């Protein structure tokens, strides 16, 4: 929508604006959720590699 005063909008235009805002908010929530899941996956993989490295070093220390 172009630059209009909200007071001059009719019910249909207000409804359209509300739907557009709700859709934008939902899209941003989905993007944030997807980004946070991606970050958690990366952190999980890094943590797993650290644990594996520690276990290997403990095994090598004990076995020699």
Long-range contacts (C-beta under 8 A, 24 or more apart in sequence): none
